[in-house]
Amino acid sequence: MSTARFDGKVAVVTGAASGIASAIATALVAEGASVVGLDIDEAGLGKKVAELGDAFVPVLADVTVEAQVADGIATAAECFGRLDVAFNVAGGSRIGAVTDLDEADWDFTVDLVQKSVFLCTKHEARLMRESGGGAIVNVSSLDGRVPMPGGSPYSTGKAGVVMFSKNAALELAQYGIRVNSVLPGLVDTPLTAAVMGYEPAKQMFLDRIPLGAAASAEQVAAPCLFLASDDASYITGTELVVDGGWEISNFPNLAKLAG
C-alpha cells in the first residue's frame, strides 16, 4: 500500500536499473518522490523510465569514478533543485580464494562496494547540506558480518560500508543528515541468479534461514525506505540486518537428531 512519506522529496538511487535499487526507486515514486537513478546499465535505466515516467531521471554513471558520481548527483539539483534522500546500492563481486585472488579482482570488488559508497555519500552530503539536511541509506550485506568462502573482497568491502556509514553519521549530524546502513541476507535478484537457479545450492542457503525463503527485492526496499523516512527521524549511525534470521542460525540444530 502506498503512502506519501516522500511526497515532494528528491532522491538519488545508485544501481537503480535492477534488483534492490530498482525496487527502491519504484517504491519511492509510488510514495511521491522524484528519483535520479544512477547505473552503468543503459538498457535497464530505459526500462525504469518506461515504468516510472518523468518521476525517474536516468543517469549513465560509473559509481567508482568520482567525476561521474559528482555529475550524476548534481543532476538532482539541476532537475529538481535539491536532494533529500539517497540510497547507495550499486554492487557486485569477483570471487576467489585468498591465495589465488588477483589484485585486479580485489580492487574491482572493493572499489564497487566500498569506495563507491564513500564517493556517493560525499557528494550527496554536500548537496543535502545545501538543502538543509537529509538521509542517506547505504546498502551493505550480511556478508559484512559473516565471512564468505571465496568472498574476502566482498565481505571486507561490505564490512567497511557499515563502519564508514557510522563515521559519516557522526560527522554529518551537524548538518541534519542521517546515515544508516542495511545488511540484506539472501535476496532473489539478478546478482543471485546462479544460486537461486540451482536447486541444491539454493536449498543449502534456505536451510540456514529460519524464515525459510530468500527475500524479494521489495522486502529489502521497504526497510531502506523506513530508514530514510521521517519515521526514523531519530535513528542515525546504526545498521539494520534484513536476513530472515540467517545471522542467528549458525549453531547446528541438534533437535533434528532427536528420536
FENDA-V825659 format. One record per run of one state. SS is the DSSP state (a for helix, b for strand, c for the rest). FROM is the first residue (numbers start at 1). TO is the last residue. If there is no record, write none. Layout:
ss;from;to
SS;FROM;TO
SS;FROM;TO
This chain:
ss;from;to
c;1;9
b;10;14
c;15;18
a;19;30
c;31;33
b;34;39
c;40;41
a;42;55
b;56;60
c;61;65
a;66;80
c;81;84
b;85;88
c;89;102
a;103;131
c;132;133
b;134;139
c;140;141
a;142;144
c;145;151
a;152;175
c;176;176
b;177;184
c;185;186
b;187;187
c;188;189
a;190;196
c;197;198
a;199;206
c;207;214
b;215;215
c;216;216
a;217;228
c;229;229
a;230;232
c;233;238
b;239;242
c;243;245
a;246;248
c;249;253
a;254;257
c;258;259
